[in-house]
Amino acid sequence: MTTSKIFSRVDSNDNHPVFISEKGVIAVLLHQRRHQQHPNRRPRPRPRHRHRQHQRQHRQHRHRQHQHRRHRHRHRHRHRLQRQQVIEIT
């Protein structure tokens, strides 16, 4: 269900789209807050240079971590419509 079917868009003031329905109900689409970055997700400090072998190992590990992350975040955009909530102003 998309909001545009019920409500026709009237105006957007500071990134909140305003819709109006056939019955004349005015609704404002409010975004819920963006996902807060988890404290553990901070960029890692650069490792001290040790040995070429270790460096290669670290690079592989980082690659695997990154793939894992990308995999986890693949479905992030699917629920964008559900995340938007419609507040009706009466």
mmCIF file as gemmi writes it, N, C-alpha and C atoms, coordinates in Angstrom:
data_model
loop_
_atom_site.group_PDB
_atom_site.id
_atom_site.type_symbol
_atom_site.label_atom_id
_atom_site.label_alt_id
_atom_site.label_comp_id
_atom_site.label_asym_id
_atom_site.label_entity_id
_atom_site.label_seq_id
_atom_site.pdbx_PDB_ins_code
_atom_site.Cartn_x
_atom_site.Cartn_y
_atom_site.Cartn_z
_atom_site.occupancy
_atom_site.B_iso_or_equiv
_atom_site.pdbx_formal_charge
_atom_site.auth_seq_id
_atom_site.auth_asym_id
_atom_site.pdbx_PDB_model_num
ATOM 1 N N . MET Axp A 1 ? 0.839 -1.19 0 1 0 ? 1 A 1
ATOM 2 C CA . MET Axp A 1 ? 0 0 0 1 0 ? 1 A 1
ATOM 3 C C . MET Axp A 1 ? 0.877 1.244 0 1 0 ? 1 A 1
ATOM 4 N N . THR Axp A 2 ? 0.708 2.045 -1.034 1 0 ? 2 A 1
ATOM 5 C CA . THR Axp A 2 ? 1.464 3.297 -1.058 1 0 ? 2 A 1
ATOM 6 C C . THR Axp A 2 ? 0.526 4.439 -0.706 1 0 ? 2 A 1
ATOM 7 N N . THR Axp A 3 ? 1.101 5.477 -0.112 1 0 ? 3 A 1
ATOM 8 C CA . THR Axp A 3 ? 0.27 6.591 0.347 1 0 ? 3 A 1
ATOM 9 C C . THR Axp A 3 ? -0.302 7.369 -0.83 1 0 ? 3 A 1
ATOM 10 N N . SER Axp A 4 ? 0.403 7.331 -1.964 1 0 ? 4 A 1
ATOM 11 C CA . SER Axp A 4 ? -0.02 8.181 -3.07 1 0 ? 4 A 1
ATOM 12 C C . SER Axp A 4 ? -1.366 7.743 -3.651 1 0 ? 4 A 1
ATOM 13 N N . LYS Axp A 5 ? -1.752 6.473 -3.422 1 0 ? 5 A 1
ATOM 14 C CA . LYS Axp A 5 ? -3.036 6.01 -3.949 1 0 ? 5 A 1
ATOM 15 C C . LYS Axp A 5 ? -4.196 6.697 -3.233 1 0 ? 5 A 1
ATOM 16 N N . ILE Axp A 6 ? -4.097 6.793 -1.906 1 0 ? 6 A 1
ATOM 17 C CA . ILE Axp A 6 ? -5.188 7.368 -1.124 1 0 ? 6 A 1
ATOM 18 C C . ILE Axp A 6 ? -5.109 8.891 -1.141 1 0 ? 6 A 1
ATOM 19 N N . PHE Axp A 7 ? -3.894 9.394 -0.956 1 0 ? 7 A 1
ATOM 20 C CA . PHE Axp A 7 ? -3.719 10.833 -0.814 1 0 ? 7 A 1
ATOM 21 C C . PHE Axp A 7 ? -3.055 11.395 -2.056 1 0 ? 7 A 1
ATOM 22 N N . SER Axp A 8 ? -3.531 12.524 -2.512 1 0 ? 8 A 1
ATOM 23 C CA . SER Axp A 8 ? -2.83 13.198 -3.597 1 0 ? 8 A 1
ATOM 24 C C . SER Axp A 8 ? -1.909 14.239 -2.977 1 0 ? 8 A 1
ATOM 25 N N . ARG Axp A 9 ? -0.722 14.331 -3.524 1 0 ? 9 A 1
ATOM 26 C CA . ARG Axp A 9 ? 0.29 15.178 -2.898 1 0 ? 9 A 1
ATOM 27 C C . ARG Axp A 9 ? -0.029 16.649 -3.129 1 0 ? 9 A 1
ATOM 28 N N . VAL Axp A 10 ? 0.039 17.431 -2.068 1 0 ? 10 A 1
ATOM 29 C CA . VAL Axp A 10 ? -0.265 18.85 -2.177 1 0 ? 10 A 1
ATOM 30 C C . VAL Axp A 10 ? 1.005 19.677 -2.154 1 0 ? 10 A 1
ATOM 31 N N . ASP Axp A 11 ? 1.798 19.518 -1.115 1 0 ? 11 A 1
ATOM 32 C CA . ASP Axp A 11 ? 2.91 20.431 -0.913 1 0 ? 11 A 1
ATOM 33 C C . ASP Axp A 11 ? 3.894 19.746 0.02 1 0 ? 11 A 1
ATOM 34 N N . SER Axp A 12 ? 5.166 20.123 -0.068 1 0 ? 12 A 1
ATOM 35 C CA . SER Axp A 12 ? 6.105 19.57 0.899 1 0 ? 12 A 1
ATOM 36 C C . SER Axp A 12 ? 6.818 20.728 1.567 1 0 ? 12 A 1
ATOM 37 N N . ASN Axp A 13 ? 6.692 20.805 2.875 1 0 ? 13 A 1
ATOM 38 C CA . ASN Axp A 13 ? 7.463 21.822 3.593 1 0 ? 13 A 1
ATOM 39 C C . ASN Axp A 13 ? 8.471 21.107 4.473 1 0 ? 13 A 1
ATOM 40 N N . ASP Axp A 14 ? 9.672 21.581 4.454 1 0 ? 14 A 1
ATOM 41 C CA . ASP Axp A 14 ? 10.852 20.949 5.045 1 0 ? 14 A 1
ATOM 42 C C . ASP Axp A 14 ? 10.789 19.418 5.075 1 0 ? 14 A 1
ATOM 43 N N . ASN Axp A 15 ? 10.786 18.832 3.873 1 0 ? 15 A 1
ATOM 44 C CA . ASN Axp A 15 ? 10.942 17.393 3.658 1 0 ? 15 A 1
ATOM 45 C C . ASN Axp A 15 ? 9.807 16.55 4.212 1 0 ? 15 A 1
ATOM 46 N N . HIS Axp A 16 ? 8.697 17.163 4.606 1 0 ? 16 A 1
ATOM 47 C CA . HIS Axp A 16 ? 7.534 16.368 4.988 1 0 ? 16 A 1
ATOM 48 C C . HIS Axp A 16 ? 6.48 16.523 3.901 1 0 ? 16 A 1
ATOM 49 N N . PRO Axp A 17 ? 6.301 15.516 3.058 1 0 ? 17 A 1
ATOM 50 C CA . PRO Axp A 17 ? 5.281 15.617 2.02 1 0 ? 17 A 1
ATOM 51 C C . PRO Axp A 17 ? 3.891 15.716 2.645 1 0 ? 17 A 1
ATOM 52 N N . VAL Axp A 18 ? 3.068 16.592 2.096 1 0 ? 18 A 1
ATOM 53 C CA . VAL Axp A 18 ? 1.705 16.76 2.602 1 0 ? 18 A 1
ATOM 54 C C . VAL Axp A 18 ? 0.741 16.218 1.558 1 0 ? 18 A 1
ATOM 55 N N . PHE Axp A 19 ? -0.173 15.348 1.991 1 0 ? 19 A 1
ATOM 56 C CA . PHE Axp A 19 ? -1.131 14.765 1.066 1 0 ? 19 A 1
ATOM 57 C C . PHE Axp A 19 ? -2.541 15.181 1.455 1 0 ? 19 A 1
ATOM 58 N N . ILE Axp A 20 ? -3.451 15.066 0.501 1 0 ? 20 A 1
ATOM 59 C CA . ILE Axp A 20 ? -4.852 15.32 0.825 1 0 ? 20 A 1
ATOM 60 C C . ILE Axp A 20 ? -5.692 14.241 0.147 1 0 ? 20 A 1
ATOM 61 N N . SER Axp A 21 ? -6.667 13.692 0.874 1 0 ? 21 A 1
ATOM 62 C CA . SER Axp A 21 ? -7.465 12.595 0.327 1 0 ? 21 A 1
ATOM 63 C C . SER Axp A 21 ? -8.716 13.133 -0.34 1 0 ? 21 A 1
ATOM 64 N N . GLU Axp A 22 ? -9.517 12.199 -0.919 1 0 ? 22 A 1
ATOM 65 C CA . GLU Axp A 22 ? -10.749 12.625 -1.589 1 0 ? 22 A 1
ATOM 66 C C . GLU Axp A 22 ? -11.712 13.251 -0.591 1 0 ? 22 A 1
ATOM 67 N N . LYS Axp A 23 ? -11.693 12.742 0.653 1 0 ? 23 A 1
ATOM 68 C CA . LYS Axp A 23 ? -12.612 13.27 1.661 1 0 ? 23 A 1
ATOM 69 C C . LYS Axp A 23 ? -12.111 14.588 2.249 1 0 ? 23 A 1
ATOM 70 N N . GLY Axp A 24 ? -10.928 15.008 1.844 1 0 ? 24 A 1
ATOM 71 C CA . GLY Axp A 24 ? -10.424 16.281 2.33 1 0 ? 24 A 1
ATOM 72 C C . GLY Axp A 24 ? -9.612 16.166 3.602 1 0 ? 24 A 1
ATOM 73 N N . VAL Axp A 25 ? -9.161 14.951 3.904 1 0 ? 25 A 1
ATOM 74 C CA . VAL Axp A 25 ? -8.318 14.775 5.089 1 0 ? 25 A 1
ATOM 75 C C . VAL Axp A 25 ? -6.883 15.103 4.697 1 0 ? 25 A 1
ATOM 76 N N . ILE Axp A 26 ? -6.285 15.993 5.459 1 0 ? 26 A 1
ATOM 77 C CA . ILE Axp A 26 ? -4.903 16.383 5.166 1 0 ? 26 A 1
ATOM 78 C C . ILE Axp A 26 ? -3.978 15.514 6 1 0 ? 26 A 1
ATOM 79 N N . ALA Axp A 27 ? -2.965 14.967 5.379 1 0 ? 27 A 1
ATOM 80 C CA . ALA Axp A 27 ? -2.037 14.102 6.1 1 0 ? 27 A 1
ATOM 81 C C . ALA Axp A 27 ? -0.611 14.529 5.807 1 0 ? 27 A 1
ATOM 82 N N . VAL Axp A 28 ? 0.229 14.401 6.806 1 0 ? 28 A 1
ATOM 83 C CA . VAL Axp A 28 ? 1.643 14.722 6.653 1 0 ? 28 A 1
ATOM 84 C C . VAL Axp A 28 ? 2.424 13.432 6.827 1 0 ? 28 A 1
ATOM 85 N N . LEU Axp A 29 ? 3.341 13.2 5.92 1 0 ? 29 A 1
ATOM 86 C CA . LEU Axp A 29 ? 4.136 11.978 5.995 1 0 ? 29 A 1
ATOM 87 C C . LEU Axp A 29 ? 5.398 12.268 6.79 1 0 ? 29 A 1
ATOM 88 N N . LEU Axp A 30 ? 5.517 11.642 7.935 1 0 ? 30 A 1
ATOM 89 C CA . LEU Axp A 30 ? 6.676 11.887 8.787 1 0 ? 30 A 1
ATOM 90 C C . LEU Axp A 30 ? 7.632 10.72 8.7 1 0 ? 30 A 1
ATOM 91 N N . HIS Axp A 31 ? 8.895 11.041 8.436 1 0 ? 31 A 1
ATOM 92 C CA . HIS Axp A 31 ? 9.916 10 8.456 1 0 ? 31 A 1
ATOM 93 C C . HIS Axp A 31 ? 10.239 9.647 9.89 1 0 ? 31 A 1
ATOM 94 N N . GLN Axp A 32 ? 10.353 8.359 10.152 1 0 ? 32 A 1
ATOM 95 C CA . GLN Axp A 32 ? 10.897 8.006 11.452 1 0 ? 32 A 1
ATOM 96 C C . GLN Axp A 32 ? 12.388 8.29 11.412 1 0 ? 32 A 1
ATOM 97 N N . ARG Axp A 33 ? 13 8.397 12.587 1 0 ? 33 A 1
ATOM 98 C CA . ARG Axp A 33 ? 14.41 8.776 12.62 1 0 ? 33 A 1
ATOM 99 C C . ARG Axp A 33 ? 15.263 7.754 11.899 1 0 ? 33 A 1
ATOM 100 N N . ARG Axp A 34 ? 16.307 8.256 11.244 1 0 ? 34 A 1
ATOM 101 C CA . ARG Axp A 34 ? 17.229 7.36 10.569 1 0 ? 34 A 1
ATOM 102 C C . ARG Axp A 34 ? 17.869 6.427 11.588 1 0 ? 34 A 1
ATOM 103 N N . HIS Axp A 35 ? 18.254 5.262 11.12 1 0 ? 35 A 1
ATOM 104 C CA . HIS Axp A 35 ? 18.849 4.264 11.993 1 0 ? 35 A 1
ATOM 105 C C . HIS Axp A 35 ? 20.12 4.817 12.639 1 0 ? 35 A 1
ATOM 106 N N . GLN Axp A 36 ? 20.148 4.813 13.942 1 0 ? 36 A 1
ATOM 107 C CA . GLN Axp A 36 ? 21.309 5.351 14.665 1 0 ? 36 A 1
ATOM 108 C C . GLN Axp A 36 ? 22.49 4.412 14.493 1 0 ? 36 A 1
ATOM 109 N N . GLN Axp A 37 ? 23.651 4.959 14.264 1 0 ? 37 A 1
ATOM 110 C CA . GLN Axp A 37 ? 24.817 4.109 14.086 1 0 ? 37 A 1
ATOM 111 C C . GLN Axp A 37 ? 25.179 3.459 15.406 1 0 ? 37 A 1
ATOM 112 N N . HIS Axp A 38 ? 25.405 2.162 15.349 1 0 ? 38 A 1
ATOM 113 C CA . HIS Axp A 38 ? 25.727 1.423 16.56 1 0 ? 38 A 1
ATOM 114 C C . HIS Axp A 38 ? 27.113 1.826 17.044 1 0 ? 38 A 1
ATOM 115 N N . PRO Axp A 39 ? 27.291 1.956 18.367 1 0 ? 39 A 1
ATOM 116 C CA . PRO Axp A 39 ? 28.599 2.395 18.873 1 0 ? 39 A 1
ATOM 117 C C . PRO Axp A 39 ? 29.75 1.475 18.47 1 0 ? 39 A 1
ATOM 118 N N . ASN Axp A 40 ? 29.451 0.186 18.21 1 0 ? 40 A 1
ATOM 119 C CA . ASN Axp A 40 ? 30.527 -0.726 17.826 1 0 ? 40 A 1
ATOM 120 C C . ASN Axp A 40 ? 30.916 -0.574 16.359 1 0 ? 40 A 1
ATOM 121 N N . ARG Axp A 41 ? 30.173 0.217 15.612 1 0 ? 41 A 1
ATOM 122 C CA . ARG Axp A 41 ? 30.429 0.328 14.179 1 0 ? 41 A 1
ATOM 123 C C . ARG Axp A 41 ? 31.446 1.42 13.862 1 0 ? 41 A 1
ATOM 124 N N . ARG Axp A 42 ? 32.164 1.902 14.864 1 0 ? 42 A 1
ATOM 125 C CA . ARG Axp A 42 ? 33.1 2.988 14.604 1 0 ? 42 A 1
ATOM 126 C C . ARG Axp A 42 ? 34.192 2.515 13.64 1 0 ? 42 A 1
ATOM 127 N N . PRO Axp A 43 ? 34.749 3.427 12.86 1 0 ? 43 A 1
ATOM 128 C CA . PRO Axp A 43 ? 35.855 3.014 12.004 1 0 ? 43 A 1
ATOM 129 C C . PRO Axp A 43 ? 37.022 2.528 12.848 1 0 ? 43 A 1
ATOM 130 N N . ARG Axp A 44 ? 37.597 1.425 12.423 1 0 ? 44 A 1
ATOM 131 C CA . ARG Axp A 44 ? 38.638 0.825 13.258 1 0 ? 44 A 1
ATOM 132 C C . ARG Axp A 44 ? 39.936 1.598 13.108 1 0 ? 44 A 1
ATOM 133 N N . PRO Axp A 45 ? 40.699 1.708 14.179 1 0 ? 45 A 1
ATOM 134 C CA . PRO Axp A 45 ? 42.005 2.356 14.065 1 0 ? 45 A 1
ATOM 135 C C . PRO Axp A 45 ? 42.919 1.52 13.174 1 0 ? 45 A 1
ATOM 136 N N . ARG Axp A 46 ? 43.815 2.179 12.487 1 0 ? 46 A 1
ATOM 137 C CA . ARG Axp A 46 ? 44.687 1.436 11.569 1 0 ? 46 A 1
ATOM 138 C C . ARG Axp A 46 ? 45.608 0.519 12.344 1 0 ? 46 A 1
ATOM 139 N N . PRO Axp A 47 ? 45.707 -0.74 11.937 1 0 ? 47 A 1
ATOM 140 C CA . PRO Axp A 47 ? 46.583 -1.664 12.658 1 0 ? 47 A 1
ATOM 141 C C . PRO Axp A 47 ? 48.05 -1.286 12.446 1 0 ? 47 A 1
ATOM 142 N N . ARG Axp A 48 ? 48.841 -1.51 13.438 1 0 ? 48 A 1
ATOM 143 C CA . ARG Axp A 48 ? 50.274 -1.268 13.31 1 0 ? 48 A 1
ATOM 144 C C . ARG Axp A 48 ? 50.858 -2.269 12.314 1 0 ? 48 A 1
ATOM 145 N N . HIS Axp A 49 ? 51.803 -1.789 11.546 1 0 ? 49 A 1
ATOM 146 C CA . HIS Axp A 49 ? 52.394 -2.672 10.542 1 0 ? 49 A 1
ATOM 147 C C . HIS Axp A 49 ? 53.235 -3.752 11.213 1 0 ? 49 A 1
ATOM 148 N N . ARG Axp A 50 ? 52.909 -4.989 10.931 1 0 ? 50 A 1
ATOM 149 C CA . ARG Axp A 50 ? 53.702 -6.064 11.528 1 0 ? 50 A 1
ATOM 150 C C . ARG Axp A 50 ? 54.469 -6.827 10.464 1 0 ? 50 A 1
ATOM 151 N N . HIS Axp A 51 ? 53.79 -7.748 9.807 1 0 ? 51 A 1
ATOM 152 C CA . HIS Axp A 51 ? 54.487 -8.615 8.882 1 0 ? 51 A 1
ATOM 153 C C . HIS Axp A 51 ? 53.629 -8.739 7.635 1 0 ? 51 A 1
ATOM 154 N N . ARG Axp A 52 ? 54.297 -8.934 6.48 1 0 ? 52 A 1
ATOM 155 C CA . ARG Axp A 52 ? 53.536 -9.041 5.234 1 0 ? 52 A 1
ATOM 156 C C . ARG Axp A 52 ? 52.479 -10.151 5.324 1 0 ? 52 A 1
ATOM 157 N N . GLN Axp A 53 ? 52.873 -11.259 5.879 1 0 ? 53 A 1
ATOM 158 C CA . GLN Axp A 53 ? 51.951 -12.396 6 1 0 ? 53 A 1
ATOM 159 C C . GLN Axp A 53 ? 50.719 -11.982 6.811 1 0 ? 53 A 1
ATOM 160 N N . HIS Axp A 54 ? 50.989 -11.324 7.909 1 0 ? 54 A 1
ATOM 161 C CA . HIS Axp A 54 ? 49.894 -10.902 8.775 1 0 ? 54 A 1
ATOM 162 C C . HIS Axp A 54 ? 49.019 -9.876 8.063 1 0 ? 54 A 1
ATOM 163 N N . GLN Axp A 55 ? 49.683 -9.008 7.309 1 0 ? 55 A 1
ATOM 164 C CA . GLN Axp A 55 ? 48.945 -7.972 6.594 1 0 ? 55 A 1
ATOM 165 C C . GLN Axp A 55 ? 47.968 -8.604 5.606 1 0 ? 55 A 1
ATOM 166 N N . ARG Axp A 56 ? 48.447 -9.62 4.897 1 0 ? 56 A 1
ATOM 167 C CA . ARG Axp A 56 ? 47.597 -10.299 3.923 1 0 ? 56 A 1
ATOM 168 C C . ARG Axp A 56 ? 46.398 -10.931 4.629 1 0 ? 56 A 1
ATOM 169 N N . GLN Axp A 57 ? 46.701 -11.538 5.753 1 0 ? 57 A 1
ATOM 170 C CA . GLN Axp A 57 ? 45.651 -12.184 6.537 1 0 ? 57 A 1
ATOM 171 C C . GLN Axp A 57 ? 44.605 -11.146 6.956 1 0 ? 57 A 1
ATOM 172 N N . HIS Axp A 58 ? 45.095 -10.018 7.405 1 0 ? 58 A 1
ATOM 173 C CA . HIS Axp A 58 ? 44.2 -8.956 7.862 1 0 ? 58 A 1
ATOM 174 C C . HIS Axp A 58 ? 43.323 -8.449 6.715 1 0 ? 58 A 1
ATOM 175 N N . ARG Axp A 59 ? 43.954 -8.326 5.535 1 0 ? 59 A 1
ATOM 176 C CA . ARG Axp A 59 ? 43.197 -7.831 4.386 1 0 ? 59 A 1
ATOM 177 C C . ARG Axp A 59 ? 42.081 -8.8 4.01 1 0 ? 59 A 1
ATOM 178 N N . GLN Axp A 60 ? 42.401 -10.083 4.031 1 0 ? 60 A 1
ATOM 179 C CA . GLN Axp A 60 ? 41.371 -11.08 3.73 1 0 ? 60 A 1
ATOM 180 C C . GLN Axp A 60 ? 40.242 -11.004 4.747 1 0 ? 60 A 1
ATOM 181 N N . HIS Axp A 61 ? 40.628 -10.876 5.997 1 0 ? 61 A 1
ATOM 182 C CA . HIS Axp A 61 ? 39.629 -10.827 7.062 1 0 ? 61 A 1
ATOM 183 C C . HIS Axp A 61 ? 38.719 -9.615 6.881 1 0 ? 61 A 1
ATOM 184 N N . ARG Axp A 62 ? 39.35 -8.484 6.55 1 0 ? 62 A 1
ATOM 185 C CA . ARG Axp A 62 ? 38.567 -7.263 6.376 1 0 ? 62 A 1
ATOM 186 C C . ARG Axp A 62 ? 37.59 -7.429 5.219 1 0 ? 62 A 1
ATOM 187 N N . HIS Axp A 63 ? 38.068 -8.071 4.164 1 0 ? 63 A 1
ATOM 188 C CA . HIS Axp A 63 ? 37.206 -8.305 3.009 1 0 ? 63 A 1
ATOM 189 C C . HIS Axp A 63 ? 35.997 -9.144 3.424 1 0 ? 63 A 1
ATOM 190 N N . ARG Axp A 64 ? 36.243 -10.205 4.182 1 0 ? 64 A 1
ATOM 191 C CA . ARG Axp A 64 ? 35.138 -11.066 4.605 1 0 ? 64 A 1
ATOM 192 C C . ARG Axp A 64 ? 34.158 -10.304 5.486 1 0 ? 64 A 1
ATOM 193 N N . GLN Axp A 65 ? 34.698 -9.483 6.385 1 0 ? 65 A 1
ATOM 194 C CA . GLN Axp A 65 ? 33.824 -8.676 7.245 1 0 ? 65 A 1
ATOM 195 C C . GLN Axp A 65 ? 32.933 -7.788 6.391 1 0 ? 65 A 1
ATOM 196 N N . HIS Axp A 66 ? 33.559 -7.179 5.393 1 0 ? 66 A 1
ATOM 197 C CA . HIS Axp A 66 ? 32.825 -6.229 4.566 1 0 ? 66 A 1
ATOM 198 C C . HIS Axp A 66 ? 31.726 -6.938 3.788 1 0 ? 66 A 1
ATOM 199 N N . GLN Axp A 67 ? 32.053 -8.112 3.236 1 0 ? 67 A 1
ATOM 200 C CA . GLN Axp A 67 ? 31.044 -8.878 2.511 1 0 ? 67 A 1
ATOM 201 C C . GLN Axp A 67 ? 29.882 -9.192 3.434 1 0 ? 67 A 1
ATOM 202 N N . HIS Axp A 68 ? 30.217 -9.582 4.645 1 0 ? 68 A 1
ATOM 203 C CA . HIS Axp A 68 ? 29.205 -9.941 5.638 1 0 ? 68 A 1
ATOM 204 C C . HIS Axp A 68 ? 28.277 -8.757 5.892 1 0 ? 68 A 1
ATOM 205 N N . ARG Axp A 69 ? 28.887 -7.585 6.042 1 0 ? 69 A 1
ATOM 206 C CA . ARG Axp A 69 ? 28.113 -6.363 6.285 1 0 ? 69 A 1
ATOM 207 C C . ARG Axp A 69 ? 27.189 -6.057 5.128 1 0 ? 69 A 1
ATOM 208 N N . ARG Axp A 70 ? 27.746 -6.14 3.908 1 0 ? 70 A 1
ATOM 209 C CA . ARG Axp A 70 ? 26.935 -5.847 2.722 1 0 ? 70 A 1
ATOM 210 C C . ARG Axp A 70 ? 25.77 -6.806 2.647 1 0 ? 70 A 1
ATOM 211 N N . HIS Axp A 71 ? 26.047 -8.044 2.978 1 0 ? 71 A 1
ATOM 212 C CA . HIS Axp A 71 ? 24.992 -9.054 2.94 1 0 ? 71 A 1
ATOM 213 C C . HIS Axp A 71 ? 23.903 -8.704 3.944 1 0 ? 71 A 1
ATOM 214 N N . ARG Axp A 72 ? 24.319 -8.268 5.147 1 0 ? 72 A 1
ATOM 215 C CA . ARG Axp A 72 ? 23.337 -7.954 6.186 1 0 ? 72 A 1
ATOM 216 C C . ARG Axp A 72 ? 22.474 -6.776 5.791 1 0 ? 72 A 1
ATOM 217 N N . HIS Axp A 73 ? 23.072 -5.808 5.077 1 0 ? 73 A 1
ATOM 218 C CA . HIS Axp A 73 ? 22.329 -4.578 4.815 1 0 ? 73 A 1
ATOM 219 C C . HIS Axp A 73 ? 21.586 -4.612 3.486 1 0 ? 73 A 1
ATOM 220 N N . ARG Axp A 74 ? 21.552 -5.79 2.835 1 0 ? 74 A 1
ATOM 221 C CA . ARG Axp A 74 ? 20.966 -5.83 1.5 1 0 ? 74 A 1
ATOM 222 C C . ARG Axp A 74 ? 19.495 -5.445 1.486 1 0 ? 74 A 1
ATOM 223 N N . HIS Axp A 75 ? 18.767 -5.881 2.518 1 0 ? 75 A 1
ATOM 224 C CA . HIS Axp A 75 ? 17.318 -5.689 2.491 1 0 ? 75 A 1
ATOM 225 C C . HIS Axp A 75 ? 16.887 -4.39 3.14 1 0 ? 75 A 1
ATOM 226 N N . ARG Axp A 76 ? 17.822 -3.488 3.358 1 0 ? 76 A 1
ATOM 227 C CA . ARG Axp A 76 ? 17.515 -2.287 4.12 1 0 ? 76 A 1
ATOM 228 C C . ARG Axp A 76 ? 16.42 -1.455 3.468 1 0 ? 76 A 1
ATOM 229 N N . HIS Axp A 77 ? 16.428 -1.367 2.113 1 0 ? 77 A 1
ATOM 230 C CA . HIS Axp A 77 ? 15.509 -0.437 1.46 1 0 ? 77 A 1
ATOM 231 C C . HIS Axp A 77 ? 14.12 -1.016 1.281 1 0 ? 77 A 1
ATOM 232 N N . ARG Axp A 78 ? 13.965 -2.317 1.571 1 0 ? 78 A 1
ATOM 233 C CA . ARG Axp A 78 ? 12.684 -2.954 1.299 1 0 ? 78 A 1
ATOM 234 C C . ARG Axp A 78 ? 11.564 -2.354 2.133 1 0 ? 78 A 1
ATOM 235 N N . HIS Axp A 79 ? 11.862 -2.015 3.378 1 0 ? 79 A 1
ATOM 236 C CA . HIS Axp A 79 ? 10.803 -1.592 4.291 1 0 ? 79 A 1
ATOM 237 C C . HIS Axp A 79 ? 10.655 -0.087 4.349 1 0 ? 79 A 1
ATOM 238 N N . ARG Axp A 80 ? 11.147 0.607 3.307 1 0 ? 80 A 1
ATOM 239 C CA . ARG Axp A 80 ? 11.119 2.052 3.399 1 0 ? 80 A 1
ATOM 240 C C . ARG Axp A 80 ? 9.693 2.577 3.467 1 0 ? 80 A 1
ATOM 241 N N . LEU Axp A 81 ? 8.799 1.927 2.708 1 0 ? 81 A 1
ATOM 242 C CA . LEU Axp A 81 ? 7.418 2.406 2.721 1 0 ? 81 A 1
ATOM 243 C C . LEU Axp A 81 ? 6.739 2.119 4.047 1 0 ? 81 A 1
ATOM 244 N N . GLN Axp A 82 ? 7.049 0.959 4.631 1 0 ? 82 A 1
ATOM 245 C CA . GLN Axp A 82 ? 6.441 0.653 5.919 1 0 ? 82 A 1
ATOM 246 C C . GLN Axp A 82 ? 6.972 1.591 6.986 1 0 ? 82 A 1
ATOM 247 N N . ARG Axp A 83 ? 8.239 2.046 6.81 1 0 ? 83 A 1
ATOM 248 C CA . ARG Axp A 83 ? 8.844 2.874 7.843 1 0 ? 83 A 1
ATOM 249 C C . ARG Axp A 83 ? 8.221 4.265 7.883 1 0 ? 83 A 1
ATOM 250 N N . GLN Axp A 84 ? 7.68 4.701 6.741 1 0 ? 84 A 1
ATOM 251 C CA . GLN Axp A 84 ? 7.06 6.014 6.723 1 0 ? 84 A 1
ATOM 252 C C . GLN Axp A 84 ? 5.677 5.904 7.337 1 0 ? 84 A 1
ATOM 253 N N . GLN Axp A 85 ? 5.377 6.753 8.267 1 0 ? 85 A 1
ATOM 254 C CA . GLN Axp A 85 ? 4.054 6.672 8.855 1 0 ? 85 A 1
ATOM 255 C C . GLN Axp A 85 ? 3.267 7.92 8.502 1 0 ? 85 A 1
ATOM 256 N N . VAL Axp A 86 ? 1.956 7.729 8.333 1 0 ? 86 A 1
ATOM 257 C CA . VAL Axp A 86 ? 1.105 8.84 7.933 1 0 ? 86 A 1
ATOM 258 C C . VAL Axp A 86 ? 0.374 9.359 9.151 1 0 ? 86 A 1
ATOM 259 N N . ILE Axp A 87 ? 0.564 10.629 9.445 1 0 ? 87 A 1
ATOM 260 C CA . ILE Axp A 87 ? -0.129 11.262 10.562 1 0 ? 87 A 1
ATOM 261 C C . ILE Axp A 87 ? -1.264 12.092 9.981 1 0 ? 87 A 1
ATOM 262 N N . GLU Axp A 88 ? -2.481 11.806 10.412 1 0 ? 88 A 1
ATOM 263 C CA . GLU Axp A 88 ? -3.618 12.56 9.883 1 0 ? 88 A 1
ATOM 264 C C . GLU Axp A 88 ? -3.911 13.758 10.772 1 0 ? 88 A 1
ATOM 265 N N . ILE Axp A 89 ? -4.139 14.891 10.14 1 0 ? 89 A 1
ATOM 266 C CA . ILE Axp A 89 ? -4.476 16.11 10.867 1 0 ? 89 A 1
ATOM 267 C C . ILE Axp A 89 ? -5.971 16.352 10.696 1 0 ? 89 A 1
ATOM 268 N N . THR Axp A 90 ? -6.699 16.368 11.789 1 0 ? 90 A 1
ATOM 269 C CA . THR Axp A 90 ? -8.153 16.536 11.669 1 0 ? 90 A 1
ATOM 270 C C . THR Axp A 90 ? -8.543 17.967 12.028 1 0 ? 90 A 1
